[in-house]
Amino acid sequence: MDIVLSIVMLVAFALIAGAFAYWRRTGETKQPALMVVLALVAIINVLIWTLPDASGVSPVEQVESAEEGGSPTDP
């Protein structure tokens, strides 16, 4: 799961860089703006998956512990 989140972040940064390059080359604003919005959605999704909740457990940790057969609060 960590590899997937890392790839999503790399793609988000590539989208932002590509949007800037596309805007500089063509002068259009609609498609680069949509690329930036897509990058922001991807970054927010990664934050949702990695930030812990009130109990201190992130959704990624919950998924990983469920795959191992334990509960997310087990040490």
C-alpha positions, 0 to 999 in steps of 0.5 A: 500500500505504501508503494501505491501512495508513493506513486500517487504522490509522484503522479500528483507532482508530475501533473502539477509540473505538466500543467505548468508546462502546458500552460506556458506552452499553449496559454490555455487555462482550462486543461491545466486547471483541471490537471491541478484539480486532479493533482489536488484530489490525489493529494487529498486522497493520500492525506485521508489514507495516511492521517491518523484518526482520534485513536491514533490509527490511520486507515492504512494501518487498519487495512494492513492489520486487517490483512494480517488478521489482527485488530488495529489497536493491537500493539 
